[in-house]
Amino acid sequence: MPQPGQAPVSELREGLRAQSPLLARVAGYSLVTSLLFLAPTWYMLEVYDRVLNSRNETTLLMLTVMVVAAYVVMELLDVVRLRLLQQVGLNLDARLRLRLFDAAFRQQLRKQPGGSVQVFSDLRTLRDAAATPVVTALFDLPASLVFLVLVAAISPWLGVLAALGAALLGVIAWLTERYTMPMLMEANKASIEAQGYAGASLRNAQVIESMGMLGAIRLRWLKRQEGMLGNQAAASDRAGLNTAVSKMLQGLQGSLLLGASCWLTLQGDLAGGGGMMLVASILGGRVLTPLTQLVGQWRLVVNARDSWRRLDSLLAAVPEGQEGMELPPPKGQLSVEGVLAAAPGSQLPIIRGASFAVSPGEVVAVIGPSASGKTTLARLMVGLWPTLSGTVRLDGADVYGWPKEKLGPHLGYVPQGVELFDGTLAENIARFGKVDLEKVERAAAQVGLTEWVQSLPEGWETKLGEDGAVLSGGQRQRVALARAIYGDPSFIVMDEPNASLDEAGEKALVQLLLTLKARKATVVVITHRTAVLPACDKLLILRDGQVAAFGPRDEVMAQLNKAAQQGAAQAAQAAPKPGAAMAMPIKVGGAA
């Protein structure tokens, strides 16, 4: 952990630093491999100098065996270093994948950037980039300096010429970075947007098809796709030109060094004759090889760097959580203390100064008009969203700061939009932990699922499909209720649990609330429908994010009825006199 005042440590850099032993081996093998590239040059000099002068066939045979052995060792080392780099990528993936999954999950909860599956595409990009020519070229750069020194040792003038070629290629690499990186980054951004838009469209295929929206949706996706392709094409054109120039420069440098060596030989300033001329030409070409590979693979460089930046930003935005202190299982004492809350990332309050308390064994109904903050209050009570000020406590502990792995088994939650997962019916109810079939059956019986499950050919092993696609709305709602009460949690929050239930389902819900109350569970039910009120002990009225009323159900309902009667009386007094206008009360079914 960084000390106060210190910049946060990059987890990606720390992960890469942990691979230092493997990377050091790769660097050593790369240097040896690069130096073995001198074997053909050495072989050529020996053949021209020693074999032709001595006309010794045994010497030729031994030299050939040695150069073949050098080639074999060189290729074996190259295979080994590629495997080591692949292992570096796998190790980095293994170190970060769970951390990135958690970070993306947290950002999705907060509706912040980074909470998407793009995280795993970025991790795959980094993992796969580890064993590419770009990385091997970086490890070959030190050997280029060795070759440059050798060229300079042959002749300082040849060294200057080789250095100028390397500098010119460096300028080409800089131009490639400056003019192609912005376009490639925009192309990557457009690609992510197009992929996300296509995914959202596929998830809503039924709505799109039923209302004839496919053409318009397809055009919007195509616009994003064309933007991505346009940027990629422009970047590829510029990068292709720079790659062609770099390859030409590499070939030209060998020829220029050969010509310069010949001129120096004619002037008597180069020892070694024709053999040394060829050595200088070959070494000069090798000086530029790694840089040429980097320029040719610049798109991969930009993609990997772009992925690195996104992952680094995500990990910095979501620091790794520390293990909280061990807390006893909650009994269900809920306390909402002066809570001011907004959606994550926003400062616009939705809940304004809410305060109330619920004792174990009480069932509280929360009602109020649309957009009054009921769903936000539910998310606060289960610890999904933080507060701007104030605290939501369960048995005296801050619910938001309570580690969810510890709190989860003691908490049940039915969200407004039911979310089920690809798996069996039993796995969904058992929260994808170890399936205790006895507990599954008990939870299902309490929500009225038993008879339906018994009618299924595969029973509890029935596959629900992605998002529970094979179920009706009422069935999904009942499965979500069974999941919420699985394991007998002590605190349960239900957000519109009867939204998709029929009359029989509502009766089963009322009976469930009575059962939960009997075993002293604390239950908060958010609803627009009054069928559950007979099972509730208290009533909370939420209006414009504020608690308008809270207390025993009958007292609050009496207050509401009194307020309604007073409002009706005031409206009657303000109404026009009979016969003065056409404002006679309109009665429907005998009621005004």
HUTATA-V72845 format. One record per backbone hydrogen bond with DSSP energy under -1.0 kcal/mol. NH is the residue of the N-H (numbers start at 0). CO is the residue of the C=O. Records with the same first field share a line. If there is no record, write none. Layout:
NH: CO ; CO
This chain:
5: 2
13: 9
14: 10
15: 11
16: 12
17: 13
18: 15
19: 16
22: 18
23: 19
24: 20
25: 21
26: 22
27: 23
28: 24
29: 25
30: 26
31: 27
32: 28
33: 29
34: 30
35: 31
37: 34
38: 35
41: 37
42: 38
43: 39
44: 40
45: 41
46: 42
47: 43
48: 44
49: 45
50: 45
51: 46
53: 49
54: 50
59: 55
60: 56
61: 57
62: 58
63: 59
64: 60
65: 61
66: 62
67: 63
68: 64
69: 65
70: 66
71: 67
72: 68
73: 69
74: 70
75: 71
76: 72
77: 73
78: 74
79: 75
80: 76
81: 77
82: 78
83: 79
84: 80
85: 81
86: 82
87: 83
88: 84
89: 85
90: 86
91: 87
92: 88
93: 89
94: 90
95: 91
96: 92
99: 95
100: 96
101: 97
102: 98
103: 99
104: 100
105: 101
106: 102
107: 103
108: 104
109: 105
111: 106
114: 111
115: 113
118: 115
119: 116
120: 116
121: 117
122: 118
123: 119
124: 120
125: 121
126: 122
127: 123
128: 124
131: 128
135: 131
136: 132
137: 133
138: 134
139: 135
143: 139
144: 140
145: 141
146: 142
147: 143
148: 144
149: 145
150: 146
151: 147
152: 148
153: 149
154: 150
158: 154
159: 155
160: 156
161: 157
162: 158
163: 159
164: 160
165: 161
166: 162
167: 163
168: 164
169: 165
170: 166
171: 167
172: 168
173: 169
174: 170
175: 171
176: 172
177: 173
178: 174
179: 175
180: 176
183: 179
184: 180
185: 181
186: 182
187: 183
188: 184
189: 185
190: 186
191: 187
192: 188
193: 189
194: 190
195: 191
196: 192
197: 193
198: 194
199: 195
200: 196
201: 197
202: 198
204: 201
207: 203
208: 204
209: 205
210: 206
211: 208
212: 207
216: 212
217: 213
218: 214
219: 215
220: 216
221: 217
222: 218
223: 219
224: 220
225: 221
226: 222
227: 223
228: 224
229: 225
230: 226
231: 227
232: 228
233: 229
234: 230
235: 231
236: 232
237: 233
238: 234
239: 235
240: 236
241: 237
242: 238
243: 239
244: 240
245: 241
246: 242
247: 243
248: 244
249: 245
250: 246
251: 247
252: 248
253: 249
254: 250
255: 251
256: 252
257: 253
258: 254
259: 255
260: 256
261: 257
262: 258
263: 259
264: 260
265: 261
266: 262
267: 264
268: 263
276: 272
277: 273
278: 274
279: 275
280: 276
281: 277
282: 278
283: 279
284: 280
285: 281
286: 282
291: 287
292: 288
293: 289
294: 290
295: 291
296: 292
297: 294
300: 296
301: 297
302: 298
303: 299
304: 300
305: 301
306: 302
307: 303
308: 304
309: 305
310: 306
311: 307
312: 308
313: 309
314: 310
315: 311
316: 312
317: 313
333: 357
334: 392
335: 355
336: 390
338: 353
339: 388
340: 350
345: 342
349: 340
350: 340
351: 544
353: 338
355: 335
357: 333
361: 358
363: 522
364: 537
365: 524
366: 539
371: 368
376: 372
377: 373
378: 374
379: 375
380: 376
381: 377
382: 379
383: 378
387: 339
388: 339
390: 336
392: 334
393: 396
394: 332
396: 393
398: 391
405: 402
406: 402
407: 403
409: 406
410: 407
411: 490
413: 492
424: 461
425: 459
427: 423
428: 424
429: 425
430: 427
431: 426
432: 429
439: 435
440: 436
441: 437
442: 438
443: 439
444: 440
445: 441
448: 443
452: 448
453: 449
455: 452
460: 457
461: 458
463: 422
467: 464
469: 463
470: 467
475: 471
476: 472
477: 473
478: 474
479: 475
480: 476
481: 477
482: 478
483: 479
484: 480
487: 484
490: 409
491: 521
492: 411
493: 523
494: 413
495: 525
498: 495
505: 501
506: 502
507: 503
508: 504
509: 505
510: 506
511: 507
512: 508
513: 509
514: 510
515: 511
516: 512
517: 513
518: 514
519: 516
520: 515
521: 489
522: 361
523: 491
524: 363
525: 493
526: 365
532: 529
534: 531
535: 532
536: 362
537: 362
538: 550
539: 364
540: 548
541: 366
542: 545
544: 371
545: 542
547: 540
548: 540
550: 538
552: 536
555: 551
556: 552
557: 553
558: 554
559: 555
560: 556
561: 557
562: 558
563: 559
564: 560
565: 561
566: 562
567: 563
568: 564
569: 565
570: 566
571: 567
572: 568
573: 569
579: 576
587: 590
590: 587
